[in-house]
Every structure is written in structure tokens, then in C-alpha cells.
Amino acid sequence: MNERILLSLAHMGGSEREWVEEAFRTNWIVPLGPNVDEFEHRLENYLGAPNVVALSAGTAAIHLGLVMLGVKAGDEVICQSFTFSASANPICYQGAKPIFVDSEKKTWNMDADVLEEAIIARKKVTGKYPKAIIPVYLYGMPAEIDKIISVTDRYNIPVLEDAAEALGSEYRGKMCGTYGRYGALSFNGNKIITTSGGGALICPDEESAKRVKFYATQARENRPYYYHEHIGYNYRMSNVSAGIGCGQMDVIKDHVARRRQIHDLYRKQLADIPFLTVHDNPTVDFDSNFWLTTILLSDESTVTADELRLALEAENIESRLLWRPMHMQPIYADAPYYGGNVAEDLFNRGLCLPSGSSLTDSQIGRVCEVIRKSLMK
């Protein structure tokens, strides 16, 4: 059996162990500590955003973003349908109602025109506008965020960017996650960098960041005894996990560069295969980190995306179908949906290829050989 090729394996840079060992040496094992402060500082420098709060997960970041935006029970929040469930679930944590919208074909992300249709329609149904908007940067690809924010500004609705997959991606020279009121990041084990688990929330100002930290540490008031006026959460990142993050920040530029190199290898080696398209930056305005390189099979292909996935698996290569849209999930069967069938069509025809920054050129070549054999037989 050939060596296993995984979709996106955690990739250590070397200094992570030193940071973690320092945490053990000084007994900073509990949440918070100097590694957390340093990791936040390094993220801020990298993003060009001065108020970043390290948290336990990307899901926690989205949840606290909604808390900070005042989302409460009975409110509605518009979310991109073509995404992972963690983009939408925190809406329900707040007792609010998710409203899903379709994607556009260029980036596969939130369609600004459909978004505006949904905003107007919900106002007619409920008598008020949705409380927040959650666009997502799928597989690292930037959305047309300027168009989305242009729409939301007309109705005074704040944007919470789900940039969990887009650390290092840029749109028009600005980092994804820094356009909206808040931006959520993820450091899950398969992301560009990892803290084992973990996430972060990019905040608009220092006061907001302080408030996020307050909610993330059980919302304890400043008294000599435990006193709570608000519901809080245990969402802060641990000092040990942050140590891993500090080490990962040493190599983040290398990791992003390698993902882009891998994408370029796929694009070149698969260019002549009929019925297959590698999803690429639409224009020079977009600079994806290509967290995962994705392909789309045309309707003329006699092989389905799932059949190709199984062919790769038979050669010990992990791949993954694209996200099944939220409006097609049983848990959200009753949620309103606006748009057409772009997201559903992408789900039916797309596949994520192995893209981890530790993969070699020869491993990428092996993946391409199996794809070629499967589609050109």
C-alpha cells in the first residue's frame, strides 16, 4: 500500500516545543499567561489589526462576535449557506434565527445581490432588518467583501467575517478578517497554522477587545468575590496552546507560500484534463491562501466528484467533498433560504484535494496521476 496522503496535516515549524516547555518550566499551564499575550501580539502584527483576542476555537470567536453585536433571542442573522456548520450554529446558541443566502459563481462565497434581496425580504416579513451578516471565505478564497459591506452599510447591519479558513488571504491588499466589524479566525489542527485547537476574534477597538475577554472568562465582575451580571463563557485560549501558536507564527508566511505553490502545481498539472477546473483567484484583487485547493467537474464528466473521491481513497489519498450547504442540512430544514442553486451545484460537482504545507511535490504529482487516470480512462 502506498504511503497515506492526508488532506491537511498539522505542520510544525520547530520552535513550538520551546514555547510549550517554557510554559511547563514556569508552571503557566492554566488559561492565560505570557504566551497568550505574545500570540495575540504576533497575530496583530501579521494582520495589521491591533485588537485580537485569542480564544478556544473559531466557533467561540463567531459566538462572541454575535454576543458583541447584541444578537439575542428572536433576532435574525444572515449567513452564507455554502459553509461548514460552525458558521451558523452560534446563531442558534443566541436563540436567534439563521437566514441562509446563496453564493456567486466567481468566488463561491456570499452573493451580494442575493444578500440585499434577503435583507429587504426579511424586513417585509418581520418588520425589522437582520441583526448581523456572516460571510465566509471558503477554502481561503476571499469574498467580494467590498460589495457585501456596501450592501450592509445601506441598511446599517454589521458584518462578522468568518475568516476561519482564510488566515493569510488578502483582498485588494488587505487581510481577510479585517474588513467587517469583527473577524473570526480558526487554528484547528488542519488550518494554515494550529494551536492544537483554538481561534481568535479580531475586534474593532481596544474597548471591544476588553469586553470580549470579559465574556470569554465567565463575565466575572471586578469585585473581591464572584459576581456576575452577564452570561459568560469559558472561551479563552490556554497558555500551552498559545505557545504552540507562537511557534507557528515563525513559519506562517512559509506555510501560506507553500499552500500557494501546491495550488500552482495542481493548476499546471491538471490543466489539460477535460471536464475539470481548478478553482483559482478570479482577478488580481484576490489572493487566496489556498488553504485547500478545490476542483470542479463539469456536467460532461462521466465520473462524479464522489466517485473521484473513492478512486483517490483506493490509492490511500484523502480528499473531501465540498461543504453540503446549510439549507440542505436536516437541522436547518425550516430556515429561510434566498437564492438559486449555485451552492447546491458546487456541492454536487466539487472536491477538495490534499493541500497541507508539509506535502512534497512528488506527493502532489501522485495525486494528479490518480486524478488523470480516473478521468481520462
Secondary structure, DSSP 4 states (H G I P E B T S, - for coil): -PPPB-SS-----SSHHHHHHHHHHTT--SB-SHHHHHHHHHHHHHHT-S-EEEESBHHHHHHHHHHHTT--TT-EEEEESSS-GGGTHHHHHTT-EEEEEPBPTTTSSB-HHHHHHHHHHHHHHHSS--SEEE-B-GGGPPP-HHHHHHHHHHTT--BEEE-TT-TT-EETTEETTSSSSEEEEE--TTSSS--SSBEEEE-SSHHHHHHHHHHHBTTB-SSSS--BSS---B-BPBHHHHHHHHHHHTTHHHHHHHHHHHHHHHHHHTTT-TTEEE---SSTTEE---SS-EEEE-TT-SS-HHHHHHHHHHTTB--EEPPPPGGGSGGGTTS-EES-SHHHHHHHHEEEPP--TT--HHHHHHHHHHHHHHH--
